[in-house]
Amino acid sequence: MPLKTIKKDAADALTLEWILQVKNYKLTLDRKRCVGCQVCTVVCPKEAIKTIKQPRTCDKAAKVKVDIDLAKCNFCGACDVTCPYGAIKVTLNDNHDLNLLAKECYPHLVKEIVVNTKGCPKECDQCESTCPLALIKVSKVGFDGKPVTDVTPLTPNEKKRVQITLTVDKDHCPTCRVCELKCTPGAIKIKKAIQGVISINQEKCPPGCHDCLDVCPITGTLTLGGDNKVYANELYCTFCGACKNVCPVDDALSVKRTKIAHTPVHSGTWNKSLERLTSPNNAAKELKATAAQSRREAVEKRFESEELKEMNFR
C-alpha cells in the first residue's frame, strides 16, 4: 500500500500520485489535450475513470470533464497507451516505462504517418494551417542552409533549391486524415489507428441541437447542413466518442469502433479492452485472425526446418 496518495485537480491538469518508499507512481491528465472522449473510460480495467457533463457556455455545449478515482486507479497505464490524443501520461519514478508494455501484455496503438515533401509547392504550408490540433510544423531552408520564411522574393533557381521539412507530432496525433485529404496529394499519407462507423439518426436528433458539433475536436467531421441538422463525415472522424458523451438523446448519435491498429500482443489482457472498445464480435474476429496468423507462422517455420535438414543431409 502507498505511504501517501495525492490528487490535484487544476484547470489545466489532473494529477494523481502514489508515493511509496522507493517508488513514485504518477498519472497526469493534460486537460488542454483531453477532448472528453470515451476511450479511457472504456479501457480502464478498474472502472476508475468517469466523465462529467459540464454546463453550457455562451449557448454552446462544453466537452465533458474527465475525472479519475484515486482509490480505484492502480496506475496500470492502459489509459495512457490507448488515448488517441496522448492526453494521459503514467510514469514510475518520472520514467515513462509502462510495465504492461514491457511484458507485451498490452499493445501500442499503431499510427502510420508517412511524409513526402518532394512534390510540395515551395510556397505552400497549408498542412500546417489545416491541422485541427496544430500538430504539424513546416520549416524551409534555402541552399545556404538559412531558414526561409517567404519564398516570394526568391529567383526561380533559388526557389527550386529550397528544402521543405514537415514534422508531425505523432504522440498526440489522432490520425484524423484532415491534412492528408486537404494538402498536396502524396505529401502526407495516414492510416487511421481507430476505424469505425458514425451515424446520426435525424428523426431522433433534437431540432436545432448541435452539441455534438460544438465539442468535436476535428474540424469537418460534423457539419451543420442547410436544414439546420448535423451531418457526419467518416473520412475525418477518429471515433473517439466525444460527441456521443454530450448528445442529449441516447439513440440520436451512434459511434462504433470496429478495428484498432496495434502492435502484436502476447497476453490475453488486451482482449477485454478490445472487446469494450469495439464489440465482442469484432474482438472475436481479431482473435481468429491472430490465431490463423500464428498457425501460418508455425507451418512456415516447420517447412523451413525441414528444408534445412534436407540441405544438411545432402
Secondary structure, 3 states (H helix, E strand, C coil): CCCEEEEEECCCEEEEEEECCCCEEEEEEECCCCCCCCHHHHHCCCCCEEEECCCCECCECCCCEEEECCCCCCCCCHHHHHCCCCCEEEEECCECCCHHHHCCCCCCECCEEEECCCCCCCCCCHHHHHCCCCCEEEEEECCCCCECCCCCCCCHHHHHCCEEEEEECHHHCCCCCHHHHHCCCCCEEEECCEEEEEEECCCCCCCCCCHHHHHCCCCCCEEECCCCCEEECCCCCCCCCHHHHHCCCCCCEEEEEEEECECCCCCCHHHHHHHHHCCHHHHHHHHHHHHHHHHHHHHHHHHHHHHHHHHHHC
